[in-house]
Amino acid sequence: MDIKLFSQEQLCSAEPILPGQLHIWIMPNSGGHAILHQLLGFYLSCSPDDLLFKKGAHGKPELSGKHAGKIHFNLSHSGDQLALIFSVDSPVGIDIEKIHPVKKRARIAERFFHPNYYKPIDIQKSIGKNAQISPSATIMNASIGNNCIIHSNVVIYDGVEIGDDVIIHAGTVIGHSGLGCERDQYGSLHKFPHYSNVIIGSKVDIGPNCQITKGTLSPTTIGDGTKIDGLCSIGHNTVIGKNNWIASSVTIAGSVKVGNECIIYASSDIKDQIRIGNNVIIGMGSLILQNIPDNQMWYGAPAKQIKQL
């Protein structure tokens, strides 16, 4: 099928439609039915006033009278755009939809989710036994387990839950809002609310100058025994399983799921929404753009499988 696209500027120089062709017109949504009649008159070499219409079996308009079946058409409009399609071979359809920015996500959450999902996490500040916290660290209303070590200039925001025997090195920030945002109709960016928190299991080690952002409606989670080197970034809603080894300068975007006992080497980047199985190895500097099943080694930018483990 030969598809030809036309715009409003080409109305005065339209070309006949031939068998095997689709003619699609995209133009401002002004006088749509008049333009439809004008184009049908051109294609059928008649006056638009000579055209007769009826409703088809599914309610769509179609030609009747002497022009019945000679050309098939459909029209759609949304916002300020109009789309028309024509064929001499068979019935056709077209649909155009204006993309509306999602506004007021907080109100949407309040309408469709249980309050436990969209109310900010409320945790009373608690510090476990034998915890060692640097005087320069900032601990808000967070829960810190037993035997934890929090080094200098660490910032732990409201609602963060940290298990026992966790070490967090200098300069790391945990529990702030992520970068999730949207544009309004004027092009301005607005961050959407993050109602959830960060949950860190026991025996986790987090290197210096990392950032772990809190979740929107579900928590960002780091499983027991996971070790994270310095300068790593972990996005909102990401879930990292148990006993993973993550080297320095790894970026894991939002809503990623990492299984258990994985190794992610330095300077690798993982795209949002990716799923990584158990016992996966990701080579240094890799760019992960697709899901990885269990027991595989991947490497490259973009990464691909290089070995079955």
Order of alpha helices (4+ residues) and beta strands (2+ residues): beta-beta-alpha-beta-beta-beta-beta-alpha-alpha-beta-beta-beta-beta-beta-beta-beta-beta-beta-beta-beta-beta-beta-beta-beta-beta-beta-beta-beta-beta-beta-beta-beta-beta-beta-beta-beta-beta
